[in-house]
Amino acid sequence: MGRYHRIMPRISFILVLMVWICAPISSAQGQTAQSSTETKLELLREEIVQEEQLLAQTEQEEQASEKQLADLNRQLSLREALVHNYGNRIAQLRFERDSLGTSIQKLNTELDVLKSEYHSRASHAYRYGRQHDAALILSAASINQMLVRIGYLRRFSQKRRTQLTAIQRAADLLSGQRTEMQRKLVESEMMLVTADREQEKLDDLRKDVRTILSQIRSEKELQEESLTEKRTMEQQLVELIRSYLNVDTANTSSASLAETAASFSAARGIMEWPSEGTVTEPFGEIVHPEFGTRTPNPGILISTPPGSEVKSVFRGTVSTIEFIPDMGRFVIVEHGNFHTVYGNFSMFYISVGDEVEAGQLIGRSGTEAEPRGEAVFFGVFKDGVPLDPSNWLER
């Protein structure tokens, strides 16, 4: 985030720099109006930086909310599957319950038949008793008939015992199935309660998802609208400043301008570096590693020991010495239609209108107290268009 704070303000620095390079103020009235307008512009740019930071923060919150939303959606899917499974299980329990009911009804019928048959045989045995059995055997006309009657009576007795056992088994099975059916009923009721509870949680999750989506969209739209509005106001103020500027070349002949520009152009690739150090921010578009935002860098930032010497790279005239919060104190040196820009000074040794030579000491690089820290900014412009300074300095 610290790097973001340093990179994003470059947009405002580029706009201001382009204005100063174009030309000086034409009159005292213009200077007053420009000063007032620049103050408004600087305040507006600070607001834009704040809005951009808020937007970046909103985007971070949006990413966190999107992760939360993804987590909620996963929970939503899981709970939907859970509720669906509960529904299947409840349907299965109802089917098993109905099957048990049919089975119990069938067992009841079979048990009633067994009881009726057993009751009939038991009544016959009670009415005639064992004397009847003995009389039946003794009244046989032959031994063979006697044996047949004994076998019949034995089978009749075995049949009664078998029926009694069947009745007991049927009763036990019926009792067990009734217990199982009662358990299924209780399980079904508990499952229904749990399913209802899960459905309520599912509905709450859906509400949370809708709420988060609404918040994300609302906050992002508000931030983008506010930032767009302030950027529009910034552009309008820039145009207003430019309306106060006039190109003033009355004191310099066109031939002189052309000669200086030609000499400067011929020195491409052989100019000495303005200060000894390492380039930490190159020329061109810089992509923020975290937010993906693209910021144009009109020059290079050279990291130096604090208070290092800063020298002019070519002879020229000091046209501007100014201060802006994003770049600190900076100097513009004119070389015909070329300009070199040095920024983030901790100390100056020149004034506006001074003629400087190549290699002349013009100031000291920044310290921790300057906006860019222990470094110096360097840029090359032609007709107000930024060029890559690395192409103009010694390799």
C-alpha positions as CSV (number, residue, x, y, z in Angstrom):
1,M,0.0,0.0,0.0
2,G,3.0,2.4,0.7
3,R,4.2,1.9,-2.8
4,Y,0.7,2.7,-4.1
5,H,0.7,6.0,-2.1
6,R,3.9,7.0,-3.9
7,I,3.0,5.9,-7.4
8,M,-0.6,7.1,-7.8
9,P,0.2,10.9,-7.3
10,R,2.4,10.9,-10.4
11,I,-0.6,11.6,-12.5
12,S,-1.0,15.0,-10.9
13,F,2.7,15.7,-11.0
14,I,2.8,15.0,-14.8
15,L,-0.1,17.4,-15.4
16,V,1.5,20.2,-13.4
17,L,4.9,19.6,-15.0
18,M,3.5,19.8,-18.5
19,V,2.0,23.2,-17.6
20,W,5.2,24.6,-16.3
21,I,7.3,23.4,-19.3
22,C,4.9,25.0,-21.8
23,A,5.8,28.6,-20.9
24,P,5.9,31.4,-18.2
25,I,3.0,33.6,-17.0
26,S,2.2,36.6,-19.2
27,S,1.0,39.1,-16.7
28,A,0.6,39.9,-12.9
29,Q,-3.2,39.3,-13.2
30,G,-2.5,35.9,-14.8
31,Q,0.0,35.1,-12.0
32,T,-2.7,35.9,-9.3
33,A,-5.3,33.8,-11.1
34,Q,-2.9,31.0,-11.8
35,S,-1.8,30.9,-8.1
36,S,-5.4,30.7,-6.9
37,T,-6.3,28.1,-9.5
38,E,-3.2,26.0,-8.7
39,T,-4.1,26.1,-5.1
40,K,-7.6,24.7,-5.9
41,L,-6.0,22.2,-8.3
42,E,-3.6,21.0,-5.7
43,L,-6.4,20.6,-3.1
44,L,-8.4,18.8,-5.8
45,R,-5.6,16.5,-6.6
46,E,-5.1,15.6,-3.0
47,E,-8.8,14.7,-2.9
48,I,-8.3,12.6,-6.0
49,V,-5.4,10.7,-4.4
50,Q,-7.6,10.1,-1.3
51,E,-10.5,8.9,-3.5
52,E,-8.1,6.6,-5.4
53,Q,-6.9,5.3,-2.1
54,L,-10.4,4.8,-0.9
55,L,-11.2,3.1,-4.2
56,A,-8.2,0.8,-3.8
57,Q,-9.4,0.1,-0.2
58,T,-12.9,-0.6,-1.5
59,E,-11.4,-3.0,-4.1
60,Q,-9.5,-4.8,-1.3
61,E,-12.7,-5.0,0.7
62,E,-14.5,-6.1,-2.4
63,Q,-11.9,-8.9,-2.9
64,A,-12.4,-9.9,0.8
65,S,-16.2,-9.7,0.3
66,E,-15.9,-11.8,-2.9
67,K,-13.9,-14.4,-1.0
68,Q,-16.6,-14.3,1.7
69,L,-19.2,-14.6,-1.0
70,A,-17.4,-17.6,-2.5
71,D,-17.4,-19.2,1.0
72,L,-21.0,-18.5,1.4
73,N,-21.8,-19.9,-2.0
74,R,-19.9,-23.1,-1.1
75,Q,-21.9,-23.3,2.1
76,L,-25.0,-22.6,0.2
77,S,-24.3,-25.5,-2.2
78,L,-23.5,-27.8,0.7
79,R,-26.6,-26.9,2.6
80,E,-28.7,-27.3,-0.5
81,A,-27.3,-30.8,-1.0
82,L,-27.9,-31.5,2.7
83,V,-31.5,-30.4,2.6
84,H,-32.0,-32.4,-0.6
85,N,-30.5,-35.5,1.2
86,Y,-32.8,-34.9,4.1
87,G,-35.7,-34.8,1.8
88,N,-34.6,-38.1,0.2
89,R,-34.1,-39.7,3.6
90,I,-37.5,-38.6,4.8
91,A,-39.1,-40.0,1.7
92,Q,-37.3,-43.3,2.3
93,L,-38.4,-43.4,5.9
94,R,-42.0,-42.8,4.9
95,F,-41.8,-45.6,2.3
96,E,-40.3,-48.0,5.0
97,R,-43.0,-46.9,7.4
98,D,-45.8,-47.6,4.9
99,S,-44.2,-51.0,4.1
100,L,-44.1,-51.8,7.7
101,G,-47.7,-50.8,8.1
102,T,-48.7,-53.2,5.2
103,S,-46.6,-56.0,6.7
104,I,-48.1,-55.5,10.2
105,Q,-51.6,-55.6,8.7
106,K,-50.8,-58.8,6.9
107,L,-49.3,-60.4,10.0
108,N,-52.3,-59.3,12.0
109,T,-54.6,-61.2,9.5
110,E,-52.4,-64.3,9.5
111,L,-52.3,-64.2,13.3
112,D,-56.1,-64.0,13.5
113,V,-56.4,-67.0,11.2
114,L,-53.9,-69.0,13.3
115,K,-55.7,-68.1,16.5
116,S,-59.0,-69.1,15.0
117,E,-57.7,-72.5,13.8
118,Y,-56.0,-73.1,17.1
119,H,-59.1,-72.0,19.0
120,S,-61.2,-74.5,17.0
121,R,-58.9,-77.4,17.7
122,A,-58.4,-76.5,21.3
123,S,-62.2,-76.3,21.8
124,H,-62.6,-79.8,20.2
125,A,-59.9,-81.2,22.4
126,Y,-61.4,-79.7,25.5
127,R,-64.9,-80.9,24.6
128,Y,-63.9,-84.6,24.1
129,G,-60.7,-84.8,26.0
130,R,-58.4,-87.9,26.1
131,Q,-61.4,-90.4,26.6
132,H,-62.6,-89.5,23.2
133,D,-59.1,-90.3,21.8
134,A,-59.0,-93.7,23.6
135,A,-62.6,-94.6,22.6
136,L,-61.7,-93.7,19.0
137,I,-58.7,-96.1,19.1
138,L,-60.5,-98.9,20.9
139,S,-63.5,-98.8,18.6
140,A,-61.4,-99.6,15.6
141,A,-62.6,-102.6,13.5
142,S,-59.1,-103.9,13.0
143,I,-55.5,-103.4,14.1
144,N,-54.7,-101.6,10.9
145,Q,-57.5,-99.1,11.5
146,M,-56.3,-98.7,15.1
147,L,-52.8,-97.8,13.9
148,V,-54.2,-95.3,11.3
149,R,-56.3,-93.6,14.1
150,I,-53.3,-93.5,16.4
151,G,-51.2,-91.8,13.7
152,Y,-54.1,-89.3,12.9
153,L,-54.3,-88.4,16.6
154,R,-50.5,-88.0,16.8
155,R,-50.5,-85.7,13.7
156,F,-53.4,-83.7,15.1
157,S,-51.5,-83.1,18.4
158,Q,-48.3,-82.1,16.4
159,K,-50.4,-79.7,14.3
160,R,-51.7,-78.0,17.4
161,R,-48.2,-77.6,18.8
162,T,-46.9,-76.3,15.4
163,Q,-49.8,-73.8,15.3
164,L,-49.1,-72.6,18.8
165,T,-45.4,-72.0,17.9
166,A,-46.4,-70.2,14.7
167,I,-48.7,-68.0,16.7
168,Q,-46.0,-67.1,19.2
169,R,-43.5,-66.4,16.4
170,A,-46.1,-64.2,14.5
171,A,-46.8,-62.3,17.7
172,D,-43.1,-61.7,18.4
173,L,-42.5,-60.6,14.8
174,L,-45.5,-58.3,15.0
175,S,-44.3,-56.8,18.2
176,G,-40.8,-56.2,16.7
177,Q,-42.2,-54.6,13.6
178,R,-44.5,-52.4,15.6
179,T,-41.4,-51.3,17.7
180,E,-39.4,-50.7,14.4
181,M,-42.3,-48.7,13.0
182,Q,-42.5,-46.5,16.1
183,R,-38.7,-45.9,15.8
184,K,-39.1,-44.9,12.1
185,L,-41.9,-42.5,13.0
186,V,-39.7,-40.9,15.7
187,E,-36.7,-40.7,13.3
188,S,-38.9,-39.2,10.6
189,E,-40.1,-36.5,13.0
190,M,-36.6,-35.7,14.1
191,M,-35.4,-35.6,10.5
192,L,-38.2,-33.2,9.6
193,V,-37.3,-30.9,12.4
194,T,-33.6,-31.0,11.4
195,A,-34.5,-30.4,7.7
196,D,-36.6,-27.4,8.6
197,R,-33.8,-26.0,10.6
198,E,-31.3,-26.5,7.8
199,Q,-33.8,-24.9,5.4
200,E,-33.9,-21.8,7.6
201,K,-30.1,-21.6,7.6
202,L,-30.1,-22.0,3.9
203,D,-32.6,-19.1,3.5
204,D,-30.5,-17.0,5.9
205,L,-27.4,-17.7,3.8
206,R,-29.2,-16.7,0.6
207,K,-30.1,-13.4,2.3
208,D,-26.4,-12.9,3.3
209,V,-25.3,-13.5,-0.2
210,R,-27.8,-11.0,-1.6
211,T,-26.8,-8.4,1.0
212,I,-23.0,-8.7,0.4
213,L,-23.5,-8.5,-3.4
214,S,-25.6,-5.4,-3.0
215,Q,-23.1,-3.7,-0.6
216,I,-20.2,-4.5,-3.0
217,R,-22.0,-3.0,-6.0
218,S,-23.2,0.0,-4.1
219,E,-19.8,0.9,-2.5
220,K,-17.9,0.4,-5.8
221,E,-20.3,2.5,-7.8
222,L,-20.2,5.3,-5.3
223,Q,-16.4,5.3,-5.2
224,E,-16.1,5.2,-9.0
225,E,-18.6,8.0,-9.5
226,S,-16.8,10.2,-6.9
227,L,-13.4,9.5,-8.5
228,T,-14.7,10.2,-12.0
229,E,-16.3,13.5,-10.9
230,K,-13.0,14.7,-9.3
231,R,-10.9,13.7,-12.3
232,T,-13.3,15.7,-14.5
233,M,-12.9,18.7,-12.3
234,E,-9.1,18.3,-12.3
235,Q,-9.1,18.3,-16.2
236,Q,-11.2,21.4,-16.2
237,L,-8.8,23.2,-13.8
238,V,-5.8,22.1,-15.9
239,E,-7.4,23.6,-19.0
240,L,-8.1,26.8,-17.0
241,I,-4.4,27.1,-16.0
242,R,-3.3,26.6,-19.6
243,S,-5.6,29.4,-20.6
244,Y,-3.4,31.7,-18.4
245,L,-0.2,30.6,-20.1
246,N,1.4,32.3,-23.2
247,V,4.4,31.1,-25.1
248,D,7.0,33.9,-24.5
249,T,9.9,33.7,-26.9
250,A,10.3,37.5,-27.5
251,N,13.7,37.7,-25.8
252,T,15.1,34.7,-27.6
253,S,15.6,34.4,-31.3
254,S,14.3,31.4,-33.2
255,A,17.8,30.9,-34.5
256,S,19.2,30.7,-31.0
257,L,16.4,28.3,-29.9
258,A,17.1,26.1,-32.8
259,E,20.9,26.1,-32.2
260,T,20.5,25.2,-28.5
261,A,18.0,22.5,-29.4
262,A,20.3,21.0,-32.1
263,S,23.2,21.0,-29.7
264,F,21.1,19.3,-27.1
265,S,19.9,16.7,-29.6
266,A,23.4,16.0,-30.7
267,A,24.4,15.2,-27.1
268,R,21.9,12.3,-27.0
269,G,23.5,9.2,-25.3
270,I,26.6,11.0,-24.0
271,M,25.3,13.3,-21.3
272,E,26.6,12.7,-17.8
273,W,24.2,11.5,-15.2
274,P,22.7,14.2,-12.9
275,S,23.7,12.2,-9.8
276,E,25.4,9.0,-8.9
277,G,23.0,6.3,-7.9
278,T,20.7,3.5,-9.0
279,V,17.5,3.8,-11.1
280,T,14.7,2.5,-8.8
281,E,11.8,3.7,-10.9
282,P,12.2,3.5,-14.7
283,F,10.6,5.7,-17.3
284,G,7.2,4.7,-18.7
285,E,4.0,3.1,-17.5
286,I,4.3,1.5,-14.0
287,V,1.9,-1.3,-13.1
288,H,1.1,-1.5,-9.5
289,P,1.8,-5.1,-8.3
290,E,-1.1,-5.3,-6.0
291,F,-3.9,-3.3,-7.6
292,G,-2.9,-3.6,-11.3
293,T,-3.3,0.1,-11.7
294,R,-1.2,1.8,-14.5
295,T,0.6,5.0,-13.7
296,P,2.7,6.9,-16.3
297,N,6.2,7.9,-15.1
298,P,7.5,10.9,-17.1
299,G,11.1,10.4,-16.0
300,I,13.4,8.2,-13.8
301,L,13.9,8.1,-10.1
302,I,17.6,7.7,-9.1
303,S,18.2,6.4,-5.6
304,T,21.2,8.3,-4.0
305,P,22.8,8.8,-0.6
306,P,21.0,11.6,1.1
307,G,22.2,15.1,0.1
308,S,24.2,13.9,-2.9
309,E,25.3,16.4,-5.6
310,V,22.9,17.0,-8.4
311,K,24.4,18.5,-11.6
312,S,23.0,19.9,-14.8
313,V,23.3,17.5,-17.7
314,F,23.6,20.2,-20.4
315,R,23.9,24.0,-20.7
316,G,20.7,26.0,-20.5
317,T,18.5,28.5,-18.7
318,V,16.7,27.9,-15.4
319,S,13.1,28.7,-16.3
320,T,11.2,27.4,-13.3
321,I,11.8,26.5,-9.6
322,E,8.7,25.3,-7.9
323,F,7.3,23.0,-5.2
324,I,4.5,20.5,-5.3
325,P,3.7,18.0,-2.5
326,D,4.2,14.9,-4.7
327,M,7.7,15.9,-6.0
328,G,9.0,18.4,-3.5
329,R,11.2,21.2,-4.9
330,F,12.1,20.8,-8.5
331,V,13.9,22.7,-11.3
332,I,13.2,23.1,-15.0
333,V,16.1,24.0,-17.3
334,E,15.3,25.2,-20.8
335,H,17.4,24.0,-23.8
336,G,15.5,25.4,-26.8
337,N,12.4,23.3,-27.3
338,F,13.9,20.7,-25.0
339,H,13.6,20.8,-21.2
340,T,15.3,18.9,-18.4
341,V,13.6,18.4,-15.1
342,Y,15.3,17.7,-11.7
343,G,13.1,17.0,-8.7
344,N,13.0,16.0,-5.0
345,F,15.8,18.5,-3.9
346,S,16.8,19.0,-0.4
347,M,18.8,22.2,-1.3
348,F,19.2,24.6,-4.3
349,Y,22.2,26.5,-5.5
350,I,20.5,28.3,-8.4
351,S,17.7,30.8,-9.1
352,V,15.3,31.4,-12.0
353,G,17.0,33.0,-15.0
354,D,20.5,31.6,-14.2
355,E,22.5,30.3,-17.0
356,V,23.9,26.9,-16.2
357,E,26.6,24.7,-17.8
358,A,26.9,21.0,-18.2
359,G,28.2,19.4,-15.0
360,Q,27.4,22.5,-12.9
361,L,26.2,21.8,-9.4
362,I,22.6,23.0,-9.1
363,G,21.5,21.4,-5.7
364,R,21.4,18.4,-3.4
365,S,19.3,15.2,-3.7
366,G,16.6,14.4,-1.3
367,T,16.8,13.1,2.3
368,E,14.2,11.1,4.3
369,A,12.3,14.5,4.7
370,E,11.6,14.8,1.0
371,P,8.5,13.3,-0.7
372,R,10.5,10.8,-2.7
373,G,13.0,10.1,0.1
374,E,16.8,9.6,-0.6
375,A,16.6,10.1,-4.4
376,V,16.5,12.6,-7.2
377,F,14.0,12.7,-10.1
378,F,15.2,13.4,-13.6
379,G,13.2,13.9,-16.8
380,V,13.7,15.0,-20.4
381,F,10.9,16.7,-22.4
382,K,10.7,17.8,-26.0
383,D,7.9,20.3,-26.9
384,G,6.2,19.2,-23.6
385,V,6.3,15.5,-24.4
386,P,8.3,13.3,-22.0
387,L,11.1,11.2,-23.4
388,D,13.0,8.3,-21.9
389,P,16.0,9.9,-20.0
390,S,18.0,6.7,-20.1
391,N,18.4,7.2,-23.9
392,W,20.1,10.6,-23.3
393,L,22.6,9.6,-20.6
394,E,25.8,7.8,-20.8
395,R,25.4,4.0,-20.8
